[in-house]
Amino acid sequence: MAVAATHPSLADKRNIVDVGNLAGLGQRIVAFIIDSIVLGLTIAAIVAASIFARFEILSLSSLRRMDFMTWRMTHPLLWIISAAIPFAYYFSMETNSGQTLGKKIVGIRVLKADGTRCDLSAAAVRNALRFVDNLFFGLIGVLLIATSAKKQRLGDILAGTVVVKR
């Protein structure tokens, strides 16, 4: 009986995702900006470390002529890292606590539409589609959040998730 008192019933969880408890567009944008700053600084540090490592490895003469093969090998790797880090950040944070740093500061979190925690598959779908939502400077995601009944972007709709006030 004590266990039932500490865990909300499914009916209680459904109340969490009522329309009045859904996170607004402004809250989601502020959280996105905070997360973008965190990710930008992280990626910048990795790029800086990569450039520093390249200076250490290559001789000054090859740096002056900027060895094309070295740049071709390094450049795609940096693009892959720049795509993988945001996915890993959002995926791990949302499956762990339902909140990224930005969401935590703003006071919102990701849940499945039935009020349960965001699981691995929902987080994977949600974040794999983030690139579509961010097309045209985020216009697709913003329009979907502004016009959908549950304030969902494409990733939320296909993953069955919602963003709620904490």
C-alpha positions in Angstrom: 0.0 0.0 0.0 2.9 2.4 0.8 4.2 1.8 -2.7 0.9 2.9 -4.3 0.9 6.1 -2.3 4.4 7.1 -3.6 3.7 6.3 -7.2 1.0 8.2 -9.0 -1.6 6.1 -10.8 -2.0 6.2 -14.6 -5.0 8.6 -14.1 -2.8 10.9 -12.1 -0.1 10.8 -14.7 -2.6 11.7 -17.4 -3.3 14.9 -15.4 0.3 15.8 -15.8 -0.1 16.1 -19.5 -3.3 18.2 -19.4 -3.3 21.1 -21.9 -2.8 23.6 -19.1 0.4 21.9 -17.9 2.0 21.8 -21.4 5.2 23.9 -21.8 4.7 27.0 -23.9 6.6 28.0 -27.0 8.5 30.7 -25.1 9.7 28.3 -22.4 10.9 25.8 -25.0 12.7 28.5 -27.0 14.6 29.7 -23.8 15.5 26.1 -22.9 16.7 25.6 -26.5 18.9 28.7 -26.3 20.5 27.6 -23.0 21.1 24.2 -24.4 22.6 25.6 -27.6 25.0 27.7 -25.6 26.1 24.6 -23.6 26.5 22.6 -26.7 28.2 25.4 -28.6 30.8 25.8 -25.8 31.4 22.0 -25.7 31.8 21.7 -29.4 34.0 24.8 -29.6 36.3 23.2 -26.9 36.5 20.0 -28.9 37.3 21.9 -32.1 39.9 24.0 -30.3 41.5 20.8 -28.8 41.5 19.2 -32.3 43.2 22.3 -33.8 45.7 22.3 -31.0 46.4 18.6 -31.4 46.9 19.2 -35.1 49.5 21.9 -34.4 51.3 19.6 -32.2 51.3 16.7 -34.6 52.1 18.5 -37.9 55.3 20.3 -38.6 55.3 24.0 -39.2 56.1 23.5 -42.9 53.0 21.3 -43.5 50.9 23.8 -41.5 52.0 26.6 -43.8 50.9 24.7 -46.9 47.8 23.3 -45.1 48.1 19.7 -46.2 44.8 19.0 -48.1 44.6 15.3 -47.1 45.0 16.1 -43.5 42.2 18.7 -43.6 40.0 16.3 -45.6 40.4 13.6 -43.0 39.9 16.0 -40.0 37.1 18.1 -41.3 34.4 15.3 -41.8 35.3 14.0 -38.3 34.6 17.3 -36.8 31.2 17.5 -38.6 30.3 14.0 -37.3 31.3 15.0 -33.7 29.3 18.2 -34.1 26.2 16.2 -34.9 26.8 13.4 -32.4 27.4 15.5 -29.3 24.0 17.3 -29.4 22.2 13.9 -30.1 24.0 12.3 -27.2 23.4 15.3 -24.9 19.6 15.4 -25.6 19.2 11.6 -25.7 21.0 10.9 -22.4 19.5 13.8 -20.5 16.0 13.2 -21.6 16.1 9.4 -20.9 17.7 10.0 -17.6 15.7 12.8 -16.0 13.5 14.1 -18.8 15.4 17.4 -18.6 18.4 19.0 -20.3 20.2 21.8 -18.5 18.1 24.3 -20.3 14.8 22.5 -19.5 15.8 22.2 -15.9 16.6 26.0 -15.6 13.3 26.9 -17.3 11.3 24.3 -15.3 10.0 22.0 -18.0 10.6 18.3 -18.8 9.9 15.7 -21.5 7.4 12.9 -20.8 5.6 10.3 -22.9 2.1 11.4 -23.8 0.7 9.0 -21.2 2.6 10.8 -18.5 5.3 8.1 -18.1 9.1 8.8 -18.4 10.6 9.3 -21.8 12.1 5.9 -22.6 15.0 5.0 -24.9 13.0 4.5 -28.1 10.9 7.7 -27.6 14.1 9.7 -27.0 15.8 8.2 -30.0 12.9 9.1 -32.3 12.4 12.5 -30.8 16.0 13.5 -31.2 16.6 11.8 -34.6 13.9 14.2 -35.9 15.4 17.3 -34.2 17.2 18.1 -37.4 13.9 18.3 -39.3 12.3 20.5 -36.6 15.4 22.8 -36.8 15.2 23.3 -40.5 14.8 26.9 -41.7 16.2 28.2 -38.4 13.7 26.2 -36.4 10.6 27.4 -38.2 9.2 23.9 -38.8 9.4 23.1 -35.1 8.1 26.5 -34.0 5.1 26.3 -36.3 4.2 22.8 -35.2 4.5 23.7 -31.5 2.4 26.8 -32.0 -0.3 25.0 -34.0 -0.6 21.5 -32.5 -3.1 20.8 -29.7 -0.4 19.3 -27.4 2.3 21.8 -28.4 4.4 19.2 -30.0 7.1 19.4 -32.7 7.4 16.7 -35.3 9.9 14.7 -33.1 7.3 14.8 -30.2 4.4 13.8 -32.4 6.2 10.7 -33.9 7.8 9.7 -30.6 4.6 10.2 -28.6 6.1 12.7 -26.2 5.1 16.0 -24.7 7.0 18.8 -22.9 5.3 19.8 -19.6 5.9 22.3 -16.9 7.7 20.6 -14.0 
